[in-house]
Amino acid sequence: MNLWLWILIACALAYATKLVGYFVPAKLLESPRIMHVAGTMTIGLLASLTVVNAVASGQGLVLDARIGALVAAAVALWLRAPFLVVVISGAAAAALLRLLGWG
């Protein structure tokens, strides 16, 4: 099959999934259990995206300065630092590690 056909099929499936969401009753969406599951899934998806962006390069896994930045940001979060401090500590750790030749 041609690549464009697969792209069109993926678009149609994504649209159909979104369309099905409109038929879910509002009463079901207001359930505390559903809200908890939706919140948990959001956290899991964000965490997995962060890890993939930190260790993936193309089709392979790479350990470089991004790992150090992720660890520094995680420590700052654990210490309950403000978001701006978390971002700056991650960026500073990556810059320092790259300056030292790692990554």
C-alpha angles and dihedrals in degrees: 000000000000120000093238091056090055090048091052091048090051091049092050092049092049091050092047091051091052091046092052088055090066090062095057109107115249090229090064093050092052092058112118090226093054091047090051092049092048092050092047092049090052091054092047093049092048092048093050092048090051093050094046091051090048099052107022127089113174107311097338141069118252130188106207140129091306089073090055090048091051092050092048091049091047091052090049090050091048089053088051094242119170116269094253090054090050092053094045093047091051092048092046092049091051092047092049093048092049090048088054089053101255108131 
